[in-house]
Amino acid sequence: MFQPAFNFGSGARGVALGLGLAIGLTAHATPAKADSHGVLDFGSWDEVVSKADGGTVNFYMWGGSDKINGWVDNYLGSALADRYNVTLNRVPIADTAEVVNLLLAEKQAGVTEDGTVDLIWINGDNYRTLREADLLLGPWAESIPNAKHIDWSDPSIANDFGEPVEGYESPWGSAQFVFEYNSAFVEEPPRNLEALRDYIAANPGTFTYPAPPDFHGLSFVKHVLHWAADDPSVLQSPFDQAAFDKMAPKVWAYLNEIEPNLWREGKTYPPSIAALQDLLANSEVNFSMRLDPSNAARLIAEGSYPPSVKTFVLDTGTLANKNYVAIPSNAPNAPAALLAANHIISPEFQLIMADPERWGWNIPSDVTTWSDAQRAQLAGYDRGEATLTFEELGAHTLPEPHASWVSHLENGWLVNVLEN
């Protein structure tokens, strides 16, 4: 629910940010101040804008995509500079765990304000770690002006890998797992894990998956875990050893059964999703996988994939998740971070993210809140023949397991599959 004004109270996880959209709050409310806990206190959204003026937002984010980096620098950065006199400093990282470790180190050193990081691209276990360590500012996400374009009742938004969001992070992109396949060699792809097992047995060497801890390989294993669970809802709760012990043997049995018929007889696995994509592009295997439904269409357009590559989801569904931005509790410029997070979920910026010719992501927006012209622009995008419709993707989603299951699944795969 969109709530236009609030007071969070004090403490590292509370920030008093009355965002001034309610009747009676104006741009001339009480000036911002810091209390004894270093908690920012704003009387209105206009004060957030005023306080951010001339500041810098240090945005720590995965830097592995030149396309994403370019749009962040040249569009998000330009919008913040031109409209708010805020400088965007994008800090590329290879793994979000780097930022988590930095914030944990700052906490240990007693750096409770004026830290290093203003905004983080984050989700999953990294988010859970920072929440548990009391290192995120919030709640704020449901009260920034453009929060009205997010359906906060959507479980895939309200929960981040099973961990309640509760206003401590704001969505920035949407992902769903799809299988990619070369239709020149596969007339009809297998639509469930039993059919996939049969296909692999009948067509040895044409399927594989990246070795965990590669995220896509681990996601494939998560689908097998979901299939093995008598009651998949248990996966939405924190790790349950007894439940895991019950379903894990079925997971390892499935993966060990298909292993001898995988690419290179399962004696080795692709080390990354990029390596698996190359195998599909070179027709060494018939399948790949991505947590990006538009990836195949993009690679076809770039000439990296043959036009015969298509995508599919399992009839039983595939994992879907959101990624978010969050603000550390010791952020040196929280007002500037709020402005950036607010602009990210504006229809203007989301239309750039959804455009296959510019960015090509699925987006978390509730487009029913958009104008007719904005919805028409979105509907007019040519997403390519390889990309499934929003309707088909939406009808086949599975929630990610709670983040606390991940390490057990990864370690179990290493012991019971790779080393078995």
NORKA-V655320 format. One record per helix or strand of 2 or more residues. SS is the DSSP state (H for helix, E for strand). FROM is the first residue (numbers start at 1). TO is the last residue. If there is no record, write none. Layout:
SS|FROM|TO  SS|FROM|TO
This chain:
E|16|17  E|33|34  E|40|42  H|45|52  E|56|62  H|66|84  E|87|93  H|97|108  E|119|122  H|124|132  H|145|149  H|155|158  E|159|160  E|163|164  E|170|176  E|178|182  H|193|202  H|215|228  H|232|236  H|241|259  H|263|266  H|273|281  E|287|290  H|295|302  E|309|312  E|318|326  H|334|344  H|347|354  H|367|369  H|372|379  H|390|394  E|397|399  H|403|418
